Every structure is written in C-alpha cells, then in structure tokens.
Amino acid sequence: MITTTTPSVDGYRISGYHGIVVGEAILGANIFKDLFAGIRDIVGGRAAAYEEELGRARATALTEMQERAQAMGANAVVGVDLDYEVINNMLMVSSSGTAVTIVAAEGG
C-alpha cells in the first residue's frame, strides 16, 4: 500500500476518498527502565536500543493505519503525519492520514 506524506501520488489520480485513518503504538514505562538500565548501549551520543524501540513503535502505528485504510477499501494513504507524545511516563507514537483509492493517471 502506498503511504505518503504528500497530498497526492505522482502518476496516479485519487478516484475516491474513504476518510481519516489512524494508528497508534504506546511504549510503556517499563521500556524506559530497561533502556536506562542498558545505558551502555549509547554509542556516539545515541541510544541504539531506544532508537530501535521507537522504530518498532513507528512501524506498528503505520501498519495499523494501513490495515484500517485497507478495511475501508482504500489502496493508499496520503497526507500522513507522525506524532510523538509523552503521556504519564509512556511514549505514544501515532500516525494519521487520509485513506484513498488511487488509479493510474491517463497518459502516465
């Protein structure tokens, strides 16, 4: 499924709008304890384990959003936005966008 931050997809036209779709992933407080316990993973000022967890959370949020779009009959999500929020010592990664149906543009 094409997923893009842009409002359109080159070479395609939007033939239908299905609505807003979202996906979320929450990292619990325990992840912070585990990561700080493994602080020795920091290399060059970057915490590799923490970055890995954030990447996993981002992928989960995007996959959830794409699955919801597909359930609505969409084959793409445009205008995607990623947000990161801290809520009560938990980190939430959320993705949102517009579920659409795209078709190849004529002459493209």
C-alpha positions in Angstrom: 0.0 0.0 0.0 1.4 3.4 -1.0 1.7 5.6 2.1 3.0 9.1 1.7 3.2 12.4 3.5 2.2 14.3 0.3 -1.4 15.0 -0.7 -1.1 13.1 -4.0 0.9 10.4 -5.6 2.8 11.1 -8.9 1.4 9.1 -11.8 -1.9 8.4 -10.0 -5.1 10.2 -9.5 -7.3 9.9 -6.5 -10.6 8.3 -7.5 -12.2 8.0 -4.0 -11.8 9.3 -0.5 -12.6 6.9 2.4 -11.9 9.1 5.4 -9.3 9.7 8.1 -7.3 6.7 9.4 -5.1 6.5 12.4 -2.7 4.0 14.0 -1.2 4.2 17.5 1.5 2.4 19.4 2.4 3.0 23.1 5.7 2.3 24.8 5.1 1.6 28.5 7.1 3.0 31.4 9.0 -0.3 31.7 10.7 0.3 28.4 12.4 3.4 29.9 13.6 1.5 32.9 15.0 -1.3 30.7 16.7 1.3 28.4 18.2 3.3 31.2 19.5 0.0 32.7 21.2 -0.7 29.4 22.6 2.8 29.1 25.9 1.4 28.0 24.3 0.8 24.6 24.9 4.5 23.9 27.3 5.0 21.1 28.3 8.4 19.9 25.5 10.1 21.9 22.8 7.8 20.5 20.9 5.1 22.4 20.7 2.3 20.0 18.1 0.2 22.0 15.9 3.3 22.4 16.0 4.1 18.7 15.2 0.5 17.9 12.1 0.6 20.1 11.0 3.9 18.6 11.4 2.4 15.2 9.3 -0.6 16.1 6.6 1.7 17.6 6.5 3.8 14.4 6.3 0.8 12.2 3.4 -0.6 14.3 1.5 2.7 14.1 1.9 2.9 10.3 1.0 -0.8 9.8 -2.2 -0.3 12.0 -3.1 2.8 10.0 -2.6 0.9 6.6 -4.7 -2.0 7.8 -7.6 0.3 8.8 -7.3 2.0 5.4 -7.5 -1.4 3.6 -10.5 -2.4 5.6 -12.2 0.8 4.3 -11.5 -0.3 0.7 -8.5 2.1 0.2 -5.3 1.2 -1.6 -3.3 4.2 -0.4 -2.9 6.7 2.4 -2.0 10.3 1.7 -1.2 13.3 3.9 0.4 11.0 6.5 1.6 12.7 9.7 3.5 11.1 12.6 3.3 12.4 16.1 5.2 11.5 19.3 3.6 12.3 22.7 4.6 11.5 26.3 1.6 10.7 28.5 2.0 9.6 32.1 5.6 8.3 31.5 4.5 6.4 28.4 5.5 7.3 24.9 2.8 7.2 22.2 3.5 7.2 18.5 0.5 8.0 16.3 0.1 8.1 12.6 -2.8 9.7 10.7 -3.7 10.2 7.1 -6.5 10.1 4.5 -7.4 6.7 3.1 -7.9 7.0 -0.6 -8.3 4.9 -3.7 -5.8 5.7 -6.4 -5.7 4.7 -10.1 -3.1 5.2 -12.7 -3.3 8.6 -14.3 -4.2 8.5 -18.0 -1.1 9.1 -20.1 1.1 8.4 -17.1 
